[in-house]
Structure formats: C-alpha cells, structure tokens
Amino acid sequence: MIHPFQGMAPRIGSRVFIAPDATVLGDVSIGDDASVWFNCVLRGDVNAIRVGARSNIQDLCCLHVTNHKWALTVEEEVSIAHHVMLHGCTIRRGALIGMSTTIMDGAEVGEGCLVAAGSLLREGFKAPPHTLVAGWPAKVKGPLSEEQLGLVATVWTRYVRYKEAYFRDGWAMATAPQAAFPEPGFAQGHPFP
C-alpha cells in the first residue's frame, strides 16, 4: 500500500519495486531502481524518510522517524537486510546493515560500513566510513577486511537484479499516488502533527 498522509504523497523514482504488502505512507521519497520488499513499513507521518537510488529495504523492515527532530535518510546503494528497525537515523552510501539490527535516533552509519546482524546502535552512535560495527550495544570493531569490503560492495547490485527479475515475471513497478489536497513535505514547512 502506498498512501498519502495529510496531503503528503510518497515520491517514487523510476523502476522502483515495492511489494504489494509493504506500507509506504506520507513524506517518503524513494530513488530510482530502489526496492522495498515484503511486509516492510516506511511511515513518514511525523517526519521525512528518504531512500536513495539503488538501495534495498528487505523483508520485514520497519522505518520510522521522530516528530520535530529526527528524519531518516538511507543514501544510495545501501542494503538494509531482513527484519531491521531504523528510527530517525542516517545510513550513508554503500553501507550494509545486517539482519535484525536496530538503529536508533540520531545514529549515523558511515559510507561503506558493515553492521553485523543483531546489532543495537544506540541514540547518537557514529560509525566511521568502511568500518565493521557489531554488538548489543554496538561498538566499532575496526576497518573492514578485503572480504568484507567485497560483500558490502555487491549486495545492493544483487537486489537491483532481483527486482528486475520480478518485473520480468509480471510484477508491477511502483507508482506514486496523488494526494486529494497536496501539501509540501516536512522539510518544506509542513506542520508537524
């Protein structure tokens, strides 16, 4: 389901796959060639959510924001693995977030980082670029190995191929709905609820 909220309709780029049972609502922007998989929720009802081109949000992920304070940004070529919770954080280009990870308000994951499955990144946590982050609570473990760098660099490319396979199989490309009474997004002055 792709729905407007308070006049803010999701904005969807070219050749985007959004599974029919995913929920994308409100001030959400999804870049070209991105994918949002089964049973995900992207709820831009109290602040903005931005998903960059060629990024993938895998099955059962929940993306939300904090009213008046924390928007959520997932930059380009990011992979968010199954069952991840992102709340009011920033994920920089090319990062890979492992399954069942939770990333809280104000946290920032640097470019090309690998966050190990099952990690908890507390409020305000900062991960330098190209590092391994792991633990509950998470800590920076050090720079990525060559093998880890290769993994991070390839997952997003596979997901671009996967969504194209769905299109070839007849699944629909996502289209943005029209709001009955269009309103600007939060960054453009929409009042916070």
N, C-alpha and C positions, 0 to 999 in steps of 0.2 A: 504494500500500500504506500502510495506516495501522495501526501496530503499537504495543502496549505494550512497555516495556523495564524490566526489574527491577521490575515491578508498577506502573510509572507509565504510564498510558494518556493519549494526546493528548486534550485537551478541545476540542470543536468547537462553535462557536456556530450560530445559525440561518441557513439559506440560504447555506451555505458551499460553494463549488466546489473540489474537489481532484481534479485529473486522475488517471485510474486508474494512470498510470505514474509519478506522483510518489511519493516516500517521505516519510512523516511518522512520526517514531518518538520515543517516550519523553515527556519532560516538555515538551510543546509545547501551547500554548494559542492557538487561532485564533478571533478575534472574528466577530460577525455580519456577513454579507454580504461576507466576505473571499474571495479566490480564490488558489489555488496551482496553477500551470499545469504543462504537460507537462515531464517529466523533472527536476523540482525535487527537492532533498533538504533536509529540515529535520530535523536529527539532534540531538535533545535527550537524548543519552545520558550526558553528563557535566556538564551544567548546563541551565538552563531557556531556552526560546525562547518569546517572546510576540509574536504578530502581532495588531494591533488591528483593530477593526471597519472594514470597507470598504477595507482595504488589499489590494494585489495583489502577488503574488510571481510574476513572469513566467517563461517557459520557461527551463530550464537553470540556474536559480539554485541556489546551494549556501549553506545557512545552518547554521553550527556555532558551538560555544561552547568555553570553556576551563575545564577541570576546576578546581574550587575557587575560581575567580577571576572569570571574565567570562561572565555570562549574555548573551543577545541580546534586545533589545527593538526591535520595529518598531511604532510607535504607530499611531493611527487615520489613515485616508485617505492612506496612503503608497503610492507606486508604486515597486517595485523592478523595473527593466527587465531584459530578457533577459540571461542569462549573467553575472549579478552574483554576487560572492563576498562574503558578510557573515560576519565572525567575531568574536564577543564584543563587539559594538558596540551603540550606541543610535541609532536613527533617529527623530527627533521628528515630531510630527503634520504631515501635509500635505507632506512632503518628496518629491522626485522624484530617484531615483538612476538615472543613465544607464547604458546597456548596457555590459557588460564592465568594470564598475568593481570594484575590490577595496577593502573597508573592514575594517581590522584591529582587534585587541583594544583596548578602552578608548576608541576613537574615538567622537565624538558629532557627529551632523549635526543642526543646529538646525531648529526649526519652519519649514516652508515653503521650505527650501533646494532649490536645484537643483545636483546634482553631475553634471558633464559626463561623457559617455561616455568610457570608457577611463581613468578617474582612479584613482590609488592614494592612499588616505587611510591614512597610517601610524599605528602604535600611538599612542593618546592624542591624536590630532588633534581639534581642536574647531572647528566651523563655526558662526558666529553665525547667528541666525534670518534668513531671507529674503535669503541671500547666494548668489552663484554661486561654486562650488568647481570647480577644474579643474587637471589636470596630473598628471605622473608624476615625482616625488611631487606631490600636490595642494597648491594654495595657494588662499586666499580671494581672489577676483578683485574683489569689491565687491558692492554691493547689486544685487538683481535689477531688470531693466528692467520696464516695464509688460507688454511682450510675454511675457517670461519668467514673470512672476507669473501671467499668464493660462494659460500652458502648465501650470505646476505645479498650478494650481487645477482643471484639467479632466481630467487623465489618469486619476485614480482614479475619476471619475464614469463614464468610458467603460468601465472594467473592471467596474464594478458592472453596467452594461448587458450587457457581453459574457457574463458568467457567467449572467445571466438568460436570454440567448438560448440558451445551452447547455441550461439546464433546460427551456425550451420545446421543444427538439429531442429531449428524452427522456433527457438525461444525468442521472445521479443526484446528489442532494445528498449531501454528505459526512456520515457518521455516525461517532461516536466508538466505538471498540472497548471492550470490558470486559476488564480485566486479570484473570487467573485468581486472583491473590492481590494485591489492590490495595494500593499503598503511596503515601504522600504524595510530593509533588514536592520538589525540592531546597530551595526556599525554606521548606518546612515541615519540614525536618530529614532528608530522605532522605540517607543517607550517599553521599558522592562515591565513585566507583569508584577 
